[in-house]
Amino acid sequence: MEYVSIGQIKRTHGYDGTMQILPDFEYPELVYQAGYTFYIGKNLEPFKVSKVSKNNKYYMTKLDGINSIDKLHLYLDNEVFMKRKDIKTDKILRVDLIGMPVYTDKFIGHVENILINEKYDILKLDSGILIPNIPQFIVTIKDNKIIAREVGGITDENWYIKHLSWNVWWIFKYINHQTCQRKRYCWN
């Protein structure tokens, strides 16, 4: 993925075009820095970051080219992106996991989506399997593949009901319910 979502512009701060961005990136300290280029909205309009400071859960950000509250109002509630190649880190980002093959003792699917939970992320595979991204389940992530631990029948949907947290089970049920409505079949 060429562009990575790093947050959303929530509101203005002052009259000079400074904005409050709510981050949704797993390592915000890597991307909220002066000198980087942010891309805003569906059109990915580029802006150079001139100043950044943290205030509670928001990053107060000043972009070159947005010099008034009037101009900033055009961008409120837009998503903010960065190019993946501009994020300098050795860490594996969520976006890097999308499309990776997952293996236990055999191939079990590709990562299709990542469900962000309060305590840990959940990898949703194209085979319908949900795997919490925690050390009890994920052995390693390297060489562009994920090795997962076969824990008590991770490929069996009834196992989720018996062993995973209530939140994970409800997410699984919600996803399956959406599939049920589209494809006209369900599990109980």
N, C-alpha and C positions, 0 to 999 in steps of 0.2 A: 504494500500500500504506500503510495507516494506521499500522501498527506495524512497527518495524525491530528485528531481532535484533541485540543488541550484545554478547552473551557468554553464558557459562554459569557457574553457581555450582558451584565444584569442591570446596571444603572450608571448614572453619571456621578462624578465626584467633583464638585466645583464647577466653574464656568469656562475653564480653559481647555476642555475636551478630554480631561482625565476620566478614565472609565474604571468601573469595578468589574473584574472578571472572576467568575466562580470557576475554579479549576476542576476538571474531571480527568486529569492526567495522573498516572500513578507516581510520578516523580516531578512535582511542579517546580522544585528548586532547580532542576536542570533546564527548564524552558523559559521561565519567567525571569529574563535577564535583558538588560539594555544591550542593543546591538543586533539582536536577532530580528528576523522578519516574520511577522504574523500575517496570515491570510484569513480574511474575514468573509463570512457568508458563503452562499452557494456559488457565487462568481469567483471566489478565492482572490479577492482584491488585496494586493500586497501593501503592507505598511511596516516601516522600520520602527522598532521599539526604542524610544529615547529615554524613558525612565520607568522604573518599577519599584514598588514597595509593597510589603505585606501588611494587611490590616484585617485581623481576625481570620475569617475563612476566605476573604477576597484578596486579589492582587490588584492594587491601584496601578494602572498602566497608562502611560502617555505615549501615543503614537505620533510620529511625524506625519503631518498632513491633516490631522484632526485637531484644529486649534480653537474650536468653539463648541459650546453645548448644543447649538443648533445642528452642526454637522454630525456630532456624535449621536443625536437622536435617530439619524438614518440607519445606524448600526445596532441599536439596542435589540437584545434577544437573539442576535446572530451568533453562530458558532465560530470559534476561533481555531485556526489550524496552523500547523507548522509542517514543513517538509521533513520527512523521516530522516533523510540524509543529513539535515542540519542539527539533529539531536545527537550530541556527542556523548555516547555512553557505551560501556561494555555490557550493561544490564540487558536482559531480554525483556522487551516491552510487551504489553498485551497485544498490540497490533502485530507483533512479530509471530505470535502464536497462531493467528488465523491462517488456515490452510495447512498447518503442519500435520503430518501423519502421527497417529498414536498407536503404540504397540503395548500389549501385555506380553504373553508368550506368542501371540499372533497379532496381526493387524486388526484393529477394531474400528478405525475410521479416521477422518480428518477433522480438525477443529473447524467448526462452522461459525460459531459465535462464542462470545464470552459474556456470561451473566455476572454482573458486578453485585456482590452481596456485601453486607457490612463487615463481616469477619473475613471472608475469603472469596476469591473469584471461582466461578464454576465454568468449566469448559464444556460446551455443548458440541457433540460430535455429529457429523452428517448421518451417522447410523442411529441417532436418537439417544445415545448414551450420554449421561451427565457425569462429569468427574470433577470433584473439588480440587482446586489447585493448591493443595497442601501436601507436606512431606509424607503423610500417611498414605497418599495415593500416587503422587508423582515421584518417581525415582530419580530421573534425570531429564534435562532438556538440553540436548546438544546435537550437533551435526544435522540440524534442521529436522529433528524428530523428537517425539516425546515418548519416554518409556514410563508406563504406568504400572502400578502394582495390582495384581489380580487379588482383590480383597473380598473374600466372601461372596463371589458371584457378581462382580461389578457390572457385568453385561446382562444381568437378570433384573428386570424392572421391579419385581417384588422385593429385591434386596434393598432398594432405596427406602421403601416403606418401613422396613424393619430396622435399618441401621443408620440412616442419615438423619441429620437434624430436621426438625419440623419445617424450617424455612426452605430447605432444599427440596423436601418432599412436595411442598406447595408449589414451588417453581416448576418442578417436574410435572405435577398435575396440571398446572396452568398451560404449559407448553403442549402437553398431550391434549388438553381440551381444545386448544386452538387448532391442532391437527385434526381432532375429532370433528370439529365443525366444518373444516374444509374438505375432508376426505370421507366423511360419513361413517367412520368407525371409531370405536372407543375401547378403552380398557376400564375395568372397575376396580 
